[in-house]
Amino acid sequence: MLDSACFRHAAGHAVLLINFLASVESPGDTISFGYREAHDVYARLQQPLTAP
């Protein structure tokens, strides 16, 4: 996904990558297949979006 995000960003698109709890290197040991992850997305979208 990172390669695709970099490609789209280079093409001028806004890109938001979210690392959900209990996936990849995030803390946690269980996933909810969308239930709690939706809360992660909502919480992130409440924060100001800034360019790196």
Buried (B, 14 or more C-beta within 10 A) or exposed (E): EEEEEEEEBEEEEEBEEEEBBEEEEEEEEEEEEEEBBEEBEEEEEEEEEEEE
